[in-house]
Amino acid sequence: MSFRSSVNPPLPPIANKCLRRADEAYARQK
């Protein structure tokens, strides 16, 4: 399950970039 899919409201590009980085780190931890 993606970390991003739990975020409902659309985010600005900067937040999206941060989330993507967090998502990659989150996936790597599993």
N, CA, C, O and CB atoms as a CASP TS submission, in Angstrom:
PFRMAT TS
TARGET T0000
AUTHOR 0000-0000-0000
METHOD Language model
MODEL 1
PARENT N/A
ATOM      1  N   MET     1       0.852  -1.208   0.000  1.00  0.00           N
ATOM      2  CA  MET     1       0.000   0.000   0.000  1.00  0.00           C
ATOM      3  C   MET     1       0.879   1.246   0.000  1.00  0.00           C
ATOM      4  O   MET     1       1.859   1.326   0.740  1.00  0.00           O
ATOM      5  CB  MET     1      -0.959   0.013   1.237  1.00  0.00           C
ATOM      6  N   SER     2       0.525   2.195  -0.819  1.00  0.00           N
ATOM      7  CA  SER     2       1.335   3.402  -0.937  1.00  0.00           C
ATOM      8  C   SER     2       1.025   4.383   0.182  1.00  0.00           C
ATOM      9  O   SER     2      -0.118   4.539   0.613  1.00  0.00           O
ATOM     10  CB  SER     2       1.107   4.063  -2.289  1.00  0.00           C
ATOM     11  N   PHE     3       2.079   5.032   0.632  1.00  0.00           N
ATOM     12  CA  PHE     3       1.941   6.046   1.676  1.00  0.00           C
ATOM     13  C   PHE     3       1.089   7.203   1.181  1.00  0.00           C
ATOM     14  O   PHE     3       0.344   7.816   1.946  1.00  0.00           O
ATOM     15  CB  PHE     3       3.320   6.554   2.127  1.00  0.00           C
ATOM     16  N   ARG     4       1.209   7.493  -0.116  1.00  0.00           N
ATOM     17  CA  ARG     4       0.519   8.637  -0.700  1.00  0.00           C
ATOM     18  C   ARG     4      -0.982   8.421  -0.814  1.00  0.00           C
ATOM     19  O   ARG     4      -1.748   9.384  -0.788  1.00  0.00           O
ATOM     20  CB  ARG     4       1.087   8.940  -2.058  1.00  0.00           C
ATOM     21  N   SER     5      -1.412   7.174  -0.940  1.00  0.00           N
ATOM     22  CA  SER     5      -2.833   6.900  -1.167  1.00  0.00           C
ATOM     23  C   SER     5      -3.688   7.264   0.047  1.00  0.00           C
ATOM     24  O   SER     5      -4.908   7.385  -0.058  1.00  0.00           O
ATOM     25  CB  SER     5      -3.031   5.429  -1.514  1.00  0.00           C
ATOM     26  N   SER     6      -3.029   7.438   1.212  1.00  0.00           N
ATOM     27  CA  SER     6      -3.784   7.802   2.412  1.00  0.00           C
ATOM     28  C   SER     6      -4.021   9.308   2.490  1.00  0.00           C
ATOM     29  O   SER     6      -4.763   9.784   3.349  1.00  0.00           O
ATOM     30  CB  SER     6      -3.050   7.325   3.664  1.00  0.00           C
ATOM     31  N   VAL     7      -3.381  10.058   1.582  1.00  0.00           N
ATOM     32  CA  VAL     7      -3.549  11.518   1.572  1.00  0.00           C
ATOM     33  C   VAL     7      -4.662  11.876   0.598  1.00  0.00           C
ATOM     34  O   VAL     7      -4.556  11.623  -0.602  1.00  0.00           O
ATOM     35  CB  VAL     7      -2.217  12.243   1.182  1.00  0.00           C
ATOM     36  N   ASN     8      -5.729  12.468   1.124  1.00  0.00           N
ATOM     37  CA  ASN     8      -6.895  12.738   0.294  1.00  0.00           C
ATOM     38  C   ASN     8      -6.814  14.015  -0.536  1.00  0.00           C
ATOM     39  O   ASN     8      -6.946  13.945  -1.758  1.00  0.00           O
ATOM     40  CB  ASN     8      -8.089  12.803   1.151  1.00  0.00           C
ATOM     41  N   PRO     9      -6.603  15.169   0.071  1.00  0.00           N
ATOM     42  CA  PRO     9      -6.619  16.399  -0.723  1.00  0.00           C
ATOM     43  C   PRO     9      -5.412  16.469  -1.658  1.00  0.00           C
ATOM     44  O   PRO     9      -4.323  16.038  -1.281  1.00  0.00           O
ATOM     45  CB  PRO     9      -6.642  17.628   0.197  1.00  0.00           C
ATOM     46  N   PRO    10      -5.583  17.001  -2.866  1.00  0.00           N
ATOM     47  CA  PRO    10      -4.468  17.182  -3.791  1.00  0.00           C
ATOM     48  C   PRO    10      -3.445  18.158  -3.219  1.00  0.00           C
ATOM     49  O   PRO    10      -3.813  19.153  -2.594  1.00  0.00           O
ATOM     50  CB  PRO    10      -4.974  17.680  -5.153  1.00  0.00           C
ATOM     51  N   LEU    11      -2.177  17.877  -3.429  1.00  0.00           N
ATOM     52  CA  LEU    11      -1.129  18.684  -2.828  1.00  0.00           C
ATOM     53  C   LEU    11      -0.359  19.464  -3.877  1.00  0.00           C
ATOM     54  O   LEU    11      -0.312  19.066  -5.041  1.00  0.00           O
ATOM     55  CB  LEU    11      -0.184  17.809  -2.033  1.00  0.00           C
ATOM     56  N   PRO    12       0.248  20.579  -3.470  1.00  0.00           N
ATOM     57  CA  PRO    12       1.114  21.340  -4.373  1.00  0.00           C
ATOM     58  C   PRO    12       2.337  20.522  -4.754  1.00  0.00           C
ATOM     59  O   PRO    12       2.706  19.598  -4.029  1.00  0.00           O
ATOM     60  CB  PRO    12       1.544  22.666  -3.724  1.00  0.00           C
ATOM     61  N   PRO    13       2.978  20.844  -5.887  1.00  0.00           N
ATOM     62  CA  PRO    13       4.102  20.069  -6.413  1.00  0.00           C
ATOM     63  C   PRO    13       5.230  19.866  -5.409  1.00  0.00           C
ATOM     64  O   PRO    13       5.839  18.797  -5.366  1.00  0.00           O
ATOM     65  CB  PRO    13       4.646  20.742  -7.631  1.00  0.00           C
ATOM     66  N   ILE    14       5.512  20.889  -4.597  1.00  0.00           N
ATOM     67  CA  ILE    14       6.612  20.777  -3.628  1.00  0.00           C
ATOM     68  C   ILE    14       6.293  19.701  -2.591  1.00  0.00           C
ATOM     69  O   ILE    14       7.137  18.866  -2.264  1.00  0.00           O
ATOM     70  CB  ILE    14       6.868  22.140  -2.928  1.00  0.00           C
ATOM     71  N   ALA    15       5.071  19.736  -2.084  1.00  0.00           N
ATOM     72  CA  ALA    15       4.656  18.732  -1.105  1.00  0.00           C
ATOM     73  C   ALA    15       4.648  17.350  -1.750  1.00  0.00           C
ATOM     74  O   ALA    15       4.989  16.348  -1.121  1.00  0.00           O
ATOM     75  CB  ALA    15       3.258  19.070  -0.529  1.00  0.00           C
ATOM     76  N   ASN    16       4.252  17.321  -3.016  1.00  0.00           N
ATOM     77  CA  ASN    16       4.225  16.062  -3.750  1.00  0.00           C
ATOM     78  C   ASN    16       5.616  15.470  -3.855  1.00  0.00           C
ATOM     79  O   ASN    16       5.798  14.260  -3.717  1.00  0.00           O
ATOM     80  CB  ASN    16       3.633  16.263  -5.141  1.00  0.00           C
ATOM     81  N   LYS    17       6.605  16.333  -4.102  1.00  0.00           N
ATOM     82  CA  LYS    17       7.987  15.868  -4.221  1.00  0.00           C
ATOM     83  C   LYS    17       8.479  15.309  -2.894  1.00  0.00           C
ATOM     84  O   LYS    17       9.166  14.288  -2.856  1.00  0.00           O
ATOM     85  CB  LYS    17       8.904  17.009  -4.688  1.00  0.00           C
ATOM     86  N   CYS    18       8.122  15.985  -1.809  1.00  0.00           N
ATOM     87  CA  CYS    18       8.507  15.524  -0.468  1.00  0.00           C
ATOM     88  C   CYS    18       7.832  14.186  -0.166  1.00  0.00           C
ATOM     89  O   CYS    18       8.455  13.265   0.362  1.00  0.00           O
ATOM     90  CB  CYS    18       8.126  16.580   0.612  1.00  0.00           C
ATOM     91  N   LEU    19       6.552  14.100  -0.511  1.00  0.00           N
ATOM     92  CA  LEU    19       5.805  12.868  -0.258  1.00  0.00           C
ATOM     93  C   LEU    19       6.391  11.714  -1.047  1.00  0.00           C
ATOM     94  O   LEU    19       6.443  10.584  -0.562  1.00  0.00           O
ATOM     95  CB  LEU    19       4.327  13.050  -0.612  1.00  0.00           C
ATOM     96  N   ARG    20       6.829  11.997  -2.253  1.00  0.00           N
ATOM     97  CA  ARG    20       7.390  10.947  -3.089  1.00  0.00           C
ATOM     98  C   ARG    20       8.668  10.400  -2.477  1.00  0.00           C
ATOM     99  O   ARG    20       8.919   9.195  -2.495  1.00  0.00           O
ATOM    100  CB  ARG    20       7.659  11.469  -4.498  1.00  0.00           C
ATOM    101  N   ARG    21       9.467  11.303  -1.937  1.00  0.00           N
ATOM    102  CA  ARG    21      10.703  10.888  -1.272  1.00  0.00           C
ATOM    103  C   ARG    21      10.376  10.052  -0.037  1.00  0.00           C
ATOM    104  O   ARG    21      11.006   9.026   0.220  1.00  0.00           O
ATOM    105  CB  ARG    21      11.556  12.120  -0.881  1.00  0.00           C
ATOM    106  N   ALA    22       9.385  10.508   0.718  1.00  0.00           N
ATOM    107  CA  ALA    22       8.967   9.773   1.920  1.00  0.00           C
ATOM    108  C   ALA    22       8.398   8.409   1.530  1.00  0.00           C
ATOM    109  O   ALA    22       8.603   7.413   2.224  1.00  0.00           O
ATOM    110  CB  ALA    22       7.914  10.586   2.724  1.00  0.00           C
ATOM    111  N   ASP    23       7.683   8.385   0.410  1.00  0.00           N
ATOM    112  CA  ASP    23       7.080   7.137  -0.057  1.00  0.00           C
ATOM    113  C   ASP    23       8.167   6.124  -0.418  1.00  0.00           C
ATOM    114  O   ASP    23       8.040   4.935  -0.124  1.00  0.00           O
ATOM    115  CB  ASP    23       6.164   7.399  -1.273  1.00  0.00           C
ATOM    116  N   GLU    24       9.236   6.604  -1.056  1.00  0.00           N
ATOM    117  CA  GLU    24      10.337   5.714  -1.424  1.00  0.00           C
ATOM    118  C   GLU    24      11.020   5.157  -0.183  1.00  0.00           C
ATOM    119  O   GLU    24      11.338   3.970  -0.120  1.00  0.00           O
ATOM    120  CB  GLU    24      11.355   6.452  -2.301  1.00  0.00           C
ATOM    121  N   ALA    25      11.243   6.017   0.798  1.00  0.00           N
ATOM    122  CA  ALA    25      11.873   5.584   2.043  1.00  0.00           C
ATOM    123  C   ALA    25      10.958   4.590   2.770  1.00  0.00           C
ATOM    124  O   ALA    25      11.422   3.604   3.343  1.00  0.00           O
ATOM    125  CB  ALA    25      12.189   6.806   2.953  1.00  0.00           C
ATOM    126  N   TYR    26       9.674   4.866   2.735  1.00  0.00           N
ATOM    127  CA  TYR    26       8.684   3.999   3.383  1.00  0.00           C
ATOM    128  C   TYR    26       8.681   2.614   2.732  1.00  0.00           C
ATOM    129  O   TYR    26       8.594   1.594   3.416  1.00  0.00           O
ATOM    130  CB  TYR    26       7.271   4.632   3.306  1.00  0.00           C
ATOM    131  N   ALA    27       8.776   2.595   1.420  1.00  0.00           N
ATOM    132  CA  ALA    27       8.776   1.325   0.696  1.00  0.00           C
ATOM    133  C   ALA    27      10.066   0.549   0.969  1.00  0.00           C
ATOM    134  O   ALA    27      10.066  -0.681   1.010  1.00  0.00           O
ATOM    135  CB  ALA    27       8.607   1.567  -0.818  1.00  0.00           C
ATOM    136  N   ARG    28      11.149   1.278   1.152  1.00  0.00           N
ATOM    137  CA  ARG    28      12.438   0.628   1.381  1.00  0.00           C
ATOM    138  C   ARG    28      12.495  -0.014   2.764  1.00  0.00           C
ATOM    139  O   ARG    28      13.207  -0.997   2.968  1.00  0.00           O
ATOM    140  CB  ARG    28      13.577   1.638   1.226  1.00  0.00           C
ATOM    141  N   GLN    29      11.737   0.546   3.719  1.00  0.00           N
ATOM    142  CA  GLN    29      11.766   0.027   5.092  1.00  0.00           C
ATOM    143  C   GLN    29      11.110  -1.346   5.191  1.00  0.00           C
ATOM    144  O   GLN    29      11.507  -2.167   6.018  1.00  0.00           O
ATOM    145  CB  GLN    29      11.068   1.001   6.040  1.00  0.00           C
ATOM    146  N   LYS    30      10.118  -1.594   4.359  1.00  0.00           N
ATOM    147  CA  LYS    30       9.347  -2.842   4.461  1.00  0.00           C
ATOM    148  C   LYS    30      10.223  -4.066   4.235  1.00  0.00           C
ATOM    149  O   LYS    30       9.733  -5.194   4.286  1.00  0.00           O
ATOM    150  CB  LYS    30       8.200  -2.841   3.453  1.00  0.00           C
TER
END
